Amino acid sequence: MLTIAQICDLFDQGGHQMYSGEPVNQLEHALQSATLAEQAGAAPELVCAALLHDLGHLLNPQGETPSARGVDDTHQYFAIPYLRGLFSAAVLEPIRLHVDAKRYLCATDAAYWGRLSEDSKRSLELQGGVFSAADAAEFIARPYASDAVRLRQWDDQAKIEGMATPGLPYFAGLMSGCALVAA
């Protein structure tokens, strides 16, 4: 299990890496996602999930734009064992489900595909493609699926060069408030 200090160290050490095909780096993307969640009035746990949803990219670096090489880095699953014990399901499940939320949104929102970046479209195919109607209905019935859909929408928007956000220390405090144990 990681501590909050170790999570902050991961962002300090690897957060400067560019977010594949986007004008922001990993840290900027995380801070923007969390800021958008907070601005939307999300619960602290969902703001924390928005901050940490791509932590798997920092824990399991695959180089620049792995989808262009046909690699699905399964980042949505990779971070979960490192965060289990530190955070509740209200943080962990939206992280785990945010890729399936993209598959769901493509199945249920006709305009969603057109709003995806090229890398997101490419990775979608590696992640299993668009859900069928039955798979979409099964997905949205799961606990935390609606939170994962909200997280996914912030994730998609969190690619704005120069967007003002609170810094990592601010969100470290939020993580501490969501932690199950002092970390």
MARSEKOL-829190 format. One record per atom (N, C-alpha, C): residue in one letter; x negated, y, z negated. Coordinates in steps of 0.02 Angstrom, whole numbers, padded with zeros to 5 digits, always signed. Layout:
BEGIN
AXYZ
...
***
This chain:
BEGIN
M-00042-00059+00000
M+00000+00000+00000
M-00044+00062+00000
L-00028+00109+00044
L-00064+00172+00045
L-00039+00218-00010
T-00081+00264-00030
T-00060+00318-00074
T-00045+00379-00031
I-00014+00428-00061
I+00000+00490-00024
I-00066+00524-00005
A-00115+00523-00049
A-00181+00551-00033
A-00211+00516+00028
Q-00204+00450+00032
Q-00231+00412+00089
Q-00193+00428+00153
I-00128+00438+00147
I-00089+00458+00206
I-00113+00526+00231
C-00124+00573+00185
C-00149+00639+00204
C-00218+00633+00236
D-00260+00589+00209
D-00327+00577+00238
D-00322+00551+00309
L-00274+00506+00322
L-00264+00480+00390
L-00247+00537+00438
F-00203+00582+00417
F-00186+00639+00459
F-00246+00686+00467
D-00285+00695+00413
D-00344+00738+00417
D-00396+00709+00465
Q-00404+00643+00464
Q-00456+00611+00504
Q-00433+00599+00577
G-00370+00581+00587
G-00348+00562+00654
G-00294+00607+00684
G-00269+00653+00645
G-00214+00695+00668
G-00231+00741+00726
H-00296+00753+00738
H-00317+00795+00793
H-00310+00761+00861
Q-00300+00694+00861
Q-00292+00658+00924
Q-00228+00680+00958
M-00232+00691+01023
M-00174+00714+01060
M-00120+00661+01060
Y-00058+00684+01060
Y+00000+00641+01064
Y+00010+00626+01138
S+00005+00565+01158
S+00001+00542+01228
S+00045+00583+01275
G+00011+00618+01321
G+00045+00654+01374
G+00083+00715+01352
E+00072+00739+01291
E+00110+00796+01265
E+00062+00852+01245
P+00088+00913+01237
P+00044+00970+01221
P+00031+00979+01146
V+00043+00927+01107
V+00031+00929+01034
V-00011+00869+01013
N-00043+00876+00955
N-00081+00819+00929
N-00037+00780+00880
Q-00064+00726+00854
Q-00025+00682+00809
Q+00000+00719+00747
L-00043+00761+00717
L-00023+00798+00657
L+00031+00849+00674
E+00022+00886+00728
E+00073+00936+00747
E+00140+00902+00760
H+00138+00844+00793
H+00200+00807+00808
H+00234+00786+00743
A+00196+00761+00696
A+00224+00739+00632
A+00254+00798+00594
L+00217+00853+00590
L+00241+00913+00554
L+00303+00942+00588
Q+00304+00943+00654
Q+00362+00968+00690
Q+00423+00923+00679
S+00413+00858+00681
S+00469+00812+00670
S+00500+00823+00600
A+00456+00827+00550
A+00480+00838+00482
A+00513+00906+00474
T+00486+00956+00505
T+00515+01024+00501
T+00584+01025+00533
L+00591+00994+00591
L+00656+00991+00624
L+00707+00953+00581
A+00686+00899+00549
A+00730+00862+00504
A+00752+00905+00445
E+00705+00940+00416
E+00721+00983+00359
E+00767+01039+00380
Q+00754+01070+00438
Q+00797+01124+00463
Q+00868+01099+00476
A+00875+01035+00492
A+00942+01006+00505
A+00978+00986+00441
G+00945+00996+00384
G+00976+00979+00320
G+00972+00906+00301
A+00925+00869+00331
A+00918+00798+00316
A+00897+00787+00243
A+00915+00730+00217
A+00893+00710+00149
A+00817+00706+00148
P+00787+00718+00089
P+00714+00715+00085
P+00683+00650+00112
E+00717+00594+00101
E+00691+00530+00125
E+00688+00528+00201
L+00737+00558+00234
L+00737+00559+00307
L+00686+00609+00333
V+00675+00664+00298
V+00622+00711+00316
V+00554+00675+00311
C+00546+00636+00257
C+00485+00597+00248
C+00476+00547+00305
A+00530+00513+00324
A+00527+00465+00380
A+00508+00501+00444
A+00535+00561+00454
A+00518+00599+00515
A+00443+00616+00515
L+00416+00634+00458
L+00345+00648+00453
L+00303+00587+00469
L+00324+00529+00446
L+00282+00468+00448
L+00300+00420+00505
H+00348+00438+00548
H+00373+00389+00597
H+00320+00363+00645
D+00268+00402+00658
D+00216+00380+00705
D+00150+00365+00669
L+00152+00355+00604
L+00091+00340+00567
L+00056+00278+00594
G+00094+00232+00622
G+00064+00173+00652
G+00013+00188+00706
H+00021+00244+00741
H-00028+00264+00791
H-00096+00279+00758
L-00095+00306+00698
L-00158+00322+00663
L-00187+00261+00629
L-00145+00215+00608
L-00169+00154+00575
L-00195+00102+00625
N-00170+00105+00686
N-00188+00056+00737
N-00202+00092+00803
P-00256+00131+00805
P-00269+00171+00866
P-00280+00127+00927
Q-00246+00145+00981
Q-00251+00107+01043
Q-00281+00148+01100
G-00311+00205+01083
G-00338+00249+01135
G-00284+00291+01165
E-00303+00332+01213
E-00256+00379+01242
E-00207+00344+01289
T-00144+00359+01281
T-00089+00337+01323
T-00090+00261+01335
P-00081+00221+01283
P-00082+00148+01292
P-00028+00123+01340
S+00028+00157+01344
S+00081+00134+01390
S+00059+00136+01462
A+00013+00181+01479
A-00012+00185+01547
A-00053+00123+01565
R-00077+00088+01513
R-00115+00026+01523
R-00072-00036+01511
G-00006-00025+01503
G+00040-00081+01492
G+00040-00107+01422
V+00019-00066+01373
V+00014-00088+01303
V+00071-00057+01262
D+00109-00099+01229
D+00157-00076+01179
D+00123-00084+01111
D+00106-00029+01079
D+00068-00033+01017
D+00110-00052+00956
T+00175-00062+00964
T+00221-00080+00910
T+00210-00038+00847
H+00197+00027+00858
H+00181+00072+00802
H+00238+00076+00751
Q+00299+00065+00772
Q+00356+00070+00726
Q+00354+00016+00672
Y+00321-00039+00686
Y+00315-00093+00637
Y+00248-00089+00600
F+00197-00063+00632
F+00130-00069+00605
F+00122-00034+00538
A+00154+00023+00529
A+00145+00061+00467
A+00185+00033+00408
I+00237-00004+00421
I+00283-00025+00368
I+00248-00062+00311
P+00205-00111+00323
P+00172-00144+00266
P+00129-00096+00223
Y+00103-00044+00255
Y+00062+00004+00218
Y+00104+00052+00176
L+00168+00059+00194
L+00212+00105+00159
L+00260+00070+00111
R+00268+00004+00119
R+00313-00034+00076
R+00286-00032+00005
G+00329-00021-00041
G+00309-00015-00111
G+00301+00058-00132
L+00284+00100-00084
L+00278+00172-00097
L+00344+00207-00084
F+00381+00186-00033
F+00443+00218-00014
F+00500+00167-00009
S+00561+00193-00017
S+00621+00151-00013
S+00640+00137+00060
A+00691+00096+00067
A+00718+00081+00134
A+00743+00144+00169
A+00763+00195+00132
A+00788+00257+00163
A+00733+00292+00201
V+00670+00279+00186
V+00613+00304+00223
V+00590+00252+00274
L+00583+00190+00253
L+00554+00138+00295
L+00598+00118+00354
E+00663+00111+00344
E+00706+00085+00397
E+00713+00133+00457
P+00722+00198+00446
P+00723+00242+00505
P+00657+00240+00544
I+00601+00232+00510
I+00537+00225+00545
I+00538+00162+00587
R+00557+00106+00556
R+00558+00042+00590
R+00606+00042+00650
L+00660+00079+00645
L+00712+00077+00696
L+00708+00133+00747
H+00660+00179+00742
H+00661+00237+00786
H+00648+00221+00860
V+00613+00167+00874
V+00603+00146+00944
V+00668+00116+00971
D+00700+00074+00932
D+00765+00047+00953
D+00816+00102+00961
A+00810+00156+00923
A+00855+00213+00930
A+00848+00244+01000
K+00788+00245+01027
K+00779+00269+01096
K+00815+00223+01145
R+00810+00159+01135
R+00844+00110+01178
R+00919+00120+01173
Y+00944+00134+01112
Y+01015+00147+01100
Y+01038+00210+01135
L+01000+00264+01127
L+01019+00328+01157
L+01021+00323+01233
C+00975+00287+01262
C+00976+00277+01335
C+01039+00240+01357
A+01063+00196+01315
A+01123+00156+01331
A+01188+00195+01321
T+01187+00245+01277
T+01250+00278+01257
T+01255+00351+01278
D+01201+00381+01301
D+01201+00451+01321
D+01173+00455+01391
A+01216+00467+01440
A+01195+00466+01510
A+01140+00516+01525
A+01136+00571+01489
A+01086+00623+01503
A+01020+00611+01466
Y+01020+00565+01418
Y+00961+00557+01375
Y+00898+00537+01415
W+00904+00489+01460
W+00847+00466+01499
W+00811+00524+01533
G+00848+00570+01561
G+00820+00627+01596
G+00782+00674+01551
R+00795+00673+01486
R+00760+00717+01439
R+00695+00686+01413
L+00685+00622+01426
L+00625+00588+01400
L+00563+00610+01439
S+00507+00613+01405
S+00443+00626+01438
S+00424+00564+01480
E+00378+00574+01526
E+00356+00517+01568
E+00327+00461+01526
D+00288+00477+01474
D+00260+00425+01432
D+00315+00388+01394
S+00365+00425+01372
S+00421+00393+01335
S+00460+00347+01381
K+00469+00365+01443
K+00503+00322+01491
K+00462+00259+01503
R+00397+00267+01511
R+00353+00210+01524
R+00353+00163+01463
S+00347+00191+01403
S+00345+00149+01343
S+00412+00114+01331
L+00467+00146+01351
L+00533+00115+01343
L+00535+00046+01377
E+00508+00042+01437
E+00508-00022+01472
E+00467-00074+01434
L+00411-00053+01405
L+00369-00100+01366
L+00403-00120+01301
Q+00448-00078+01277
Q+00482-00090+01213
Q+00547-00128+01220
G+00561-00152+01280
G+00620-00193+01290
G+00673-00163+01335
G+00664-00100+01355
G+00712-00067+01400
G+00775-00044+01366
V+00821-00021+01406
V+00884+00006+01382
V+00926-00051+01353
F+00958-00037+01296
F+01003-00087+01266
F+01063-00099+01311
S+01088-00160+01310
S+01153-00175+01339
S+01206-00144+01293
A+01268-00141+01317
A+01322-00114+01276
A+01329-00154+01211
A+01323-00219+01215
A+01330-00261+01155
A+01272-00249+01107
D+01210-00243+01134
D+01152-00230+01091
D+01157-00162+01058
A+01183-00112+01096
A+01191-00045+01069
A+01241-00046+01011
A+01297-00081+01020
A+01347-00086+00966
A+01319-00121+00905
E+01280-00173+00916
E+01250-00209+00860
E+01199-00165+00824
F+01160-00128+00863
F+01109-00084+00833
F+01141-00031+00788
I+01189+00005+00813
I+01216+00062+00776
I+01254+00040+00714
A+01273-00023+00710
A+01307-00049+00650
A+01258-00066+00594
R+01194-00067+00608
R+01144-00083+00557
R+01137-00027+00506
P+01120-00045+00445
P+01105+00008+00396
P+01046+00050+00420
Y+01051+00115+00412
Y+01000+00165+00430
Y+00993+00177+00505
A+01034+00144+00546
A+01028+00156+00619
A+01046+00228+00637
S+01097+00255+00606
S+01116+00324+00623
S+01061+00373+00602
D+01027+00358+00546
D+00969+00399+00526
D+00913+00392+00577
A+00903+00332+00603
A+00851+00321+00653
A+00866+00360+00717
V+00929+00365+00735
V+00949+00403+00794
V+00934+00477+00783
R+00950+00503+00725
R+00934+00573+00710
R+00858+00584+00713
L+00821+00538+00681
L+00747+00543+00682
L+00722+00543+00754
R+00750+00499+00795
R+00728+00495+00865
R+00739+00560+00902
Q+00793+00593+00889
Q+00807+00657+00922
Q+00757+00710+00900
W+00739+00712+00837
W+00687+00759+00814
W+00620+00740+00844
D+00606+00676+00847
D+00545+00650+00878
D+00539+00676+00950
D+00592+00672+00987
D+00592+00694+01057
D+00580+00770+01063
Q+00605+00808+01015
Q+00599+00881+01017
Q+00531+00905+00990
A+00496+00865+00952
A+00436+00886+00916
A+00374+00883+00959
K+00377+00919+01014
K+00321+00919+01062
K+00310+00989+01089
I+00316+01039+01044
I+00315+01109+01064
I+00247+01139+01045
E+00209+01157+01094
E+00144+01188+01082
E+00152+01252+01042
G+00116+01256+00986
G+00115+01317+00945
G+00174+01326+00898
M+00217+01277+00891
M+00275+01284+00846
M+00250+01293+00774
A+00277+01343+00739
A+00260+01356+00670
A+00294+01304+00624
T+00255+01274+00580
T+00281+01226+00531
T+00246+01236+00465
P+00276+01213+00410
P+00237+01209+00349
P+00179+01161+00360
G+00128+01167+00319
G+00069+01124+00325
G+00078+01057+00290
L+00029+01015+00299
L+00031+00948+00268
L+00037+00951+00192
P+00004+00997+00157
P+00013+00999+00084
P+00086+01007+00063
Y+00124+01047+00100
Y+00195+01055+00085
Y+00231+00987+00089
F+00219+00951+00143
F+00252+00887+00152
F+00224+00833+00107
A+00162+00841+00084
A+00135+00794+00034
A+00176+00799-00030
G+00197+00859-00047
G+00241+00868-00105
G+00308+00834-00094
L+00335+00839-00035
L+00397+00805-00019
L+00389+00729-00024
M+00333+00703+00003
M+00320+00631-00002
M+00316+00609-00075
S+00284+00650-00116
S+00279+00633-00188
S+00348+00627-00219
G+00392+00673-00200
G+00460+00672-00226
G+00500+00610-00203
C+00482+00582-00147
C+00517+00523-00120
C+00485+00458-00142
A+00424+00461-00167
A+00387+00401-00185
A+00420+00362-00241
L+00418+00296-00236
L+00445+00252-00288
L+00398+00247-00347
V+00334+00259-00334
V+00282+00255-00386
V+00240+00318-00380
A+00208+00336-00434
A+00162+00393-00431
A+00103+00373-00386
A+00091+00412-00336
A+00037+00393-00289
A-00004+00454-00273
***
